[in-house]
Amino acid sequence: MAVASEETTSICSHCDRAIPSSNIDLHFAHCSRNLERCKICGDMVPKKHAEEHFLNTHAPVSCSLCNETMQRDILPIHKGENCSQRIVTCEFCEFPLPAIDLAEHQEVCGNRTELCPLCSRYIRLRERYNHETRCTGVLDHNTESSRDTREAEREQAPRRRDRHEFSQRRLLLTIAITGIAVLLGSLFFRRKAEDTQVH
């Protein structure tokens, strides 16, 4: 018994699928009764699951990190790539922090220096990769190291206050301000208590 290898097809006017012409009427009756096209993504969805499809795929949701509202299907991409509050790591110290703070952190962190074990020069972390690819392992005495430059600048600069001295002054100032605030607060509450007793 020979079977026709090429059966003609017709396009269903409801779901736009190619259906064998011999089944098109039966398919169309079933399709139009049970399926509907999603107004947002255009997928054909069973009518009884249309609301579930909307809630699981398109309903607006808030990002748990930044509270921005978006469609549910975009949320994983947002959290992984676009959210300003997603946790990323600094390329210099591998410290985890929110993406919105990364540029400012790396600006400071990249300016820290480390001693190159090959040439014994202090190299900024942001320049470390380029330095390592060019470093010959020999200290070039014609160019000053950043350490020598910093020492010369320190000698010319006016004397800075000692950190310990600064922190002691800050502590004393904080204690004084706190004491004044407590004193004013107690006077205010005492006066308020006296006013309520008089009335």
Secondary structure, 3 states (H helix, E strand, C coil): CCCCCCCCEEECCCCCCEEEHHHHHHHHHHHHHHEEECCCCCCEEEHHHHHHHHHHHHCEEECCCCCCEEEHHHHHHHHHHHCCCCEEECCCCCCEEEHHHHHHHHHHHCCCEEECCCCCCEEEHHHHHHHHHHCCCCCCCCCCCHHHHHHHHHHHCCCCCCHHHHHHHHHHHHHHHHHHHHHHHHHHHHHHHHHHHHC
